[in-house]
Amino acid sequence: MPLPDFRIRLLDAADDRNAFERPSEPLNRYLQKQVSQDVKRKVATCFVAVTSDGQILGYYTLAATGVALSNIPAGFRKKLPRYPTVPAVLMGRLAVDGKYGGFGLGSLLLADALKRISKAEIAAYALIVEAKDEAAIGFYRHFGFTSFEDATKHLFFPLANLR
């Protein structure tokens, strides 16, 4: 099945979240049952790749976070001010409907997130992700993400690399 035409925008209440199906039940449940509460409470923003008829092909969430300076690898840390915490953006979820995996949609969603973050008028050092498995770690490393010193599944991408 080819990838249909879509655009990436903020999640809308009219979007059909129940049709989204991923092999990972937690990612399905989050989109179907919890994301609206997180958006309403302003703890996350959700962007969706959606067709003209409202079918969600994939989604990601962004939220503000902070990273302990001590967790950033020394090569990156030496370029930062000596504050205990560095501001960052957390991509809490990134998921593509199972029917559309393998078409590069995950890469397009990641690129969209980086573009939106780079245009934001708020300071952030990096985009942070928590990879769920080895395949996800490989995906993020392919795009230049680096593991934190304290955990291999927590990775970051310095936003200065976008300039």
C-alpha positions in Angstrom: 0.0 0.0 0.0 1.6 3.3 -1.1 1.8 6.3 1.3 -1.2 8.5 0.7 -1.0 12.3 0.4 -0.8 13.9 3.9 0.2 17.0 5.8 1.7 17.4 9.2 -0.3 19.6 11.7 -1.5 19.8 15.2 -3.8 17.0 16.4 -7.5 18.0 16.0 -10.4 16.7 17.9 -12.0 15.6 14.6 -9.1 13.3 13.7 -9.9 9.6 13.8 -7.5 8.4 16.4 -9.2 4.9 16.8 -8.1 3.7 13.4 -4.4 4.2 14.1 -2.8 0.8 14.6 0.8 0.2 15.6 2.3 -3.1 16.8 3.1 -1.3 20.1 -0.1 -1.2 22.2 1.2 1.6 24.5 1.6 3.9 21.4 -1.9 3.1 20.2 -3.4 3.6 23.7 -1.6 6.9 24.2 -3.0 8.3 20.9 -6.5 6.9 21.4 -7.0 7.6 25.1 -4.4 10.0 26.7 -3.0 12.5 24.3 -6.1 14.8 24.4 -5.6 15.1 28.2 -1.9 15.9 27.9 -2.6 18.5 25.2 -5.4 20.1 27.3 -3.2 20.2 30.4 -0.3 21.7 28.3 2.2 19.0 29.2 2.6 17.9 25.5 1.9 19.0 22.0 0.9 16.4 19.4 1.5 16.7 15.7 0.0 14.2 13.3 0.6 13.2 9.7 -3.0 13.2 8.4 -4.7 12.6 5.1 -7.4 15.0 3.8 -10.1 12.8 5.2 -8.6 12.8 8.8 -6.8 9.4 8.8 -3.7 9.6 11.0 -0.7 8.0 9.4 1.7 8.9 12.2 2.3 11.2 15.1 4.8 12.7 17.5 4.7 14.6 20.7 6.9 17.4 22.0 7.3 18.8 25.5 9.7 21.1 27.4 12.2 19.3 29.6 15.6 19.8 31.2 18.7 17.6 31.2 21.2 17.4 34.0 24.5 18.8 32.7 26.3 15.8 34.2 24.5 13.4 31.9 25.7 15.1 28.7 28.9 13.5 27.3 32.1 15.5 28.1 32.7 16.5 24.5 29.4 18.3 24.4 29.4 19.4 28.0 32.5 21.5 27.7 30.8 23.9 25.3 27.9 24.6 27.7 27.5 27.0 30.6 27.9 25.4 34.0 24.2 25.4 34.9 23.0 22.3 36.7 20.3 21.7 34.1 20.2 22.4 30.4 16.9 23.3 28.6 15.8 20.8 26.0 12.7 19.5 24.1 11.5 16.0 24.7 10.0 14.0 21.8 7.9 11.7 24.1 6.4 9.7 21.3 7.1 9.0 17.6 4.9 6.4 15.9 3.8 5.4 12.4 0.7 3.4 11.6 1.8 -0.2 10.9 0.3 -0.1 7.4 2.7 2.8 6.5 6.0 1.6 8.0 9.0 1.5 5.7 8.0 4.5 3.6 10.2 7.0 5.4 7.3 8.6 7.3 9.1 8.3 10.6 12.0 10.2 9.1 9.7 12.9 7.8 8.0 13.3 11.2 11.4 13.6 12.9 12.5 16.2 10.3 9.2 18.1 10.9 9.8 18.1 14.7 13.4 19.5 14.2 12.1 22.2 11.9 9.4 23.3 14.3 11.8 23.3 17.2 14.4 25.3 15.3 11.8 27.9 14.5 10.5 28.2 18.0 11.5 31.4 19.8 12.5 29.7 23.0 16.0 28.4 23.9 16.7 24.7 23.9 20.0 22.9 23.7 18.8 19.6 22.3 16.0 17.3 21.2 15.7 14.4 23.6 14.3 10.9 22.8 13.9 7.7 24.7 14.3 4.8 22.2 12.1 1.8 23.0 14.3 -0.8 21.4 17.5 -1.5 19.4 15.8 -0.7 16.1 14.7 2.7 17.5 18.2 3.4 18.7 19.6 2.6 15.2 16.9 4.9 13.7 17.9 7.9 15.9 21.7 7.3 15.6 21.3 7.3 11.8 20.2 10.9 12.1 23.1 11.9 14.4 21.6 11.4 17.9 24.1 10.6 20.7 23.4 8.5 23.8 23.6 10.2 27.2 26.4 9.0 29.5 23.9 7.5 32.0 21.7 5.5 29.6 22.0 4.1 26.0 18.3 4.3 25.3 18.2 8.1 26.1 19.6 10.0 23.2 19.9 13.6 22.2 20.5 15.7 19.1 22.2 19.1 19.7 20.0 21.7 18.0 23.1 23.7 17.0 23.6 21.0 14.4 20.7 22.4 12.5 22.4 25.7 11.8 
